[in-house]
Amino acid sequence: MEEPDRIPWRRRRLAFLVALGLAAGCGGGDTELQNTHAYMDSLRVYLGDLRLMDHQLGKVVQSDTVSAEVIVPLIAETLRPTVGDLRRRADDLQVTPVVRDAHTLLLAYLDIRLQAYDAALQGQAEARPELFELFARKQTEAEEMGRHLEDETQRLRALVPAYR
């Protein structure tokens, strides 16, 4: 039989460990929810920046065809640096399980845009028209990916508790 002094100590230790485990579990959920909200706030900013960029591009490209002399400087000076910066910053976002699909779509979208812009810049530098065709295909692919990202964002807004 154990000494009477040791029994209460073990019970206190067990109670402390259980309380610690519960506190860690409860706090983890709050932290995950806070991280999810922070991610969604960041995603909102990203999508706003991308919409503004698309608006700028739309002002320049008002028809199905546009001269490389018009679009390439815009890509080199504004679009490529903006998307490159967003892509680097996206790597630093805290991704929770709830937003993992949205994050994957965001990264894919940004990567496709970078591929499109790189094709246009290389096409201009090397006078290769086929790279402008690749640019157009990648832009179309990015637009489709962007629609999926918008849909996933709407789904998250409805799914995540207490997100404004």
C-alpha positions as CSV (number, residue, x, y, z in Angstrom):
1,M,0.0,0.0,0.0
2,E,1.2,3.5,-0.8
3,E,2.0,6.1,1.8
4,P,-0.9,8.4,2.5
5,D,1.3,11.5,1.7
6,R,1.9,10.4,-1.9
7,I,-1.6,9.7,-2.9
8,P,-2.8,13.3,-2.8
9,W,0.4,14.4,-4.6
10,R,-0.3,12.0,-7.5
11,R,-3.9,13.0,-7.7
12,R,-2.9,16.7,-7.8
13,R,-0.3,15.9,-10.5
14,L,-2.9,14.0,-12.5
15,A,-5.4,16.8,-12.1
16,F,-2.8,19.3,-13.1
17,L,-1.9,17.3,-16.3
18,V,-5.5,16.9,-17.2
19,A,-6.2,20.6,-16.7
20,L,-3.1,21.5,-18.7
21,G,-4.2,19.2,-21.5
22,L,-7.7,20.7,-21.6
23,A,-6.3,24.2,-21.5
24,A,-3.9,23.4,-24.4
25,G,-6.7,21.8,-26.4
26,C,-9.1,24.7,-25.8
27,G,-6.5,27.3,-26.6
28,G,-5.5,25.5,-29.7
29,G,-8.9,25.8,-31.2
30,D,-9.1,29.5,-30.5
31,T,-5.6,29.9,-32.0
32,E,-6.6,28.0,-35.0
33,L,-9.7,30.0,-35.5
34,Q,-7.7,33.2,-35.0
35,N,-5.2,32.0,-37.6
36,T,-8.0,31.1,-40.0
37,H,-9.5,34.6,-39.6
38,A,-6.0,36.2,-40.1
39,Y,-5.5,34.1,-43.2
40,M,-8.9,35.1,-44.6
41,D,-8.1,38.8,-43.9
42,S,-4.9,38.4,-45.8
43,L,-6.7,36.6,-48.6
44,R,-9.2,39.5,-48.8
45,V,-6.3,41.9,-49.3
46,Y,-4.7,39.6,-51.9
47,L,-7.9,39.3,-53.9
48,G,-8.3,43.1,-53.7
49,D,-4.8,43.7,-55.0
50,L,-5.4,41.1,-57.8
51,R,-8.7,42.7,-58.8
52,L,-7.1,46.1,-59.0
53,M,-4.3,44.6,-61.1
54,D,-6.9,43.0,-63.4
55,H,-8.7,46.3,-63.7
56,Q,-5.4,48.0,-64.8
57,L,-4.8,45.3,-67.3
58,G,-8.4,45.6,-68.6
59,K,-7.9,49.3,-69.2
60,V,-4.9,48.6,-71.4
61,V,-6.3,45.5,-73.1
62,Q,-9.7,46.6,-74.5
63,S,-9.8,44.1,-77.3
64,D,-8.8,40.5,-77.9
65,T,-5.5,41.6,-79.3
66,V,-3.0,44.0,-77.9
67,S,0.4,45.1,-79.1
68,A,3.4,43.7,-77.2
69,E,4.7,47.3,-77.1
70,V,1.7,48.2,-74.9
71,I,1.4,45.1,-72.7
72,V,5.0,44.2,-72.0
73,P,6.0,47.4,-70.3
74,L,2.9,47.1,-68.0
75,I,3.9,43.5,-67.2
76,A,7.5,44.4,-66.5
77,E,6.9,47.5,-64.5
78,T,3.7,46.7,-62.5
79,L,2.1,43.3,-63.0
80,R,5.1,40.9,-62.7
81,P,6.5,42.7,-59.6
82,T,3.1,42.8,-57.9
83,V,2.4,39.2,-58.5
84,G,5.9,38.2,-57.5
85,D,5.6,40.1,-54.2
86,L,2.2,38.5,-53.5
87,R,3.6,35.0,-54.2
88,R,6.6,35.5,-51.9
89,R,4.3,36.8,-49.1
90,A,1.9,33.9,-49.7
91,D,4.6,31.5,-48.6
92,D,4.6,33.2,-45.2
93,L,0.9,32.9,-44.5
94,Q,-0.2,30.7,-41.6
95,V,-2.3,28.0,-43.2
96,T,-4.8,26.1,-41.1
97,P,-6.6,22.9,-42.3
98,V,-9.8,24.9,-43.0
99,V,-8.1,27.2,-45.5
100,R,-5.6,24.7,-47.0
101,D,-7.7,24.3,-50.3
102,A,-7.9,28.1,-50.7
103,H,-4.2,28.5,-50.1
104,T,-3.4,25.8,-52.7
105,L,-5.7,27.7,-55.2
106,L,-4.0,31.0,-54.3
107,L,-0.5,29.6,-54.9
108,A,-1.6,27.9,-58.2
109,Y,-3.2,31.1,-59.4
110,L,-0.2,33.3,-58.6
111,D,2.1,30.7,-60.2
112,I,0.1,30.6,-63.4
113,R,0.1,34.4,-63.5
114,L,3.9,34.5,-63.1
115,Q,4.2,31.9,-65.9
116,A,2.0,34.0,-68.2
117,Y,4.0,37.2,-67.5
118,D,7.3,35.4,-67.9
119,A,6.2,34.1,-71.2
120,A,5.3,37.6,-72.4
121,L,8.5,39.1,-71.2
122,Q,10.6,36.3,-72.8
123,G,8.5,36.5,-76.0
124,Q,9.3,40.2,-76.3
125,A,13.0,39.8,-75.4
126,E,13.5,36.9,-77.9
127,A,11.0,38.0,-80.6
128,R,9.1,34.7,-80.2
129,P,5.4,35.0,-81.1
130,E,4.6,31.5,-79.7
131,L,5.4,32.8,-76.2
132,F,2.7,35.4,-76.6
133,E,0.3,32.6,-77.4
134,L,1.5,30.8,-74.3
135,F,0.9,34.1,-72.4
136,A,-2.7,34.2,-73.7
137,R,-3.4,30.6,-72.7
138,K,-1.9,31.1,-69.2
139,Q,-4.0,34.2,-68.7
140,T,-7.1,32.2,-69.6
141,E,-6.0,29.4,-67.2
142,A,-5.4,32.0,-64.5
143,E,-8.8,33.5,-65.0
144,E,-10.4,30.1,-64.5
145,M,-8.3,29.4,-61.4
146,G,-9.3,32.9,-60.1
147,R,-12.9,31.9,-60.4
148,H,-12.3,28.8,-58.4
149,L,-10.4,30.8,-55.8
150,E,-13.3,33.3,-55.5
151,D,-15.8,30.3,-55.1
152,E,-13.6,28.8,-52.4
153,T,-13.4,32.1,-50.6
154,Q,-17.2,32.4,-50.6
155,R,-17.4,28.9,-49.2
156,L,-15.0,29.8,-46.5
157,R,-16.9,32.9,-45.5
158,A,-20.0,30.8,-45.0
159,L,-18.1,28.0,-43.2
160,V,-15.8,29.8,-40.8
161,P,-17.5,30.8,-37.5
162,A,-17.8,34.5,-36.7
163,Y,-16.0,35.6,-39.7
164,R,-17.1,39.0,-40.9
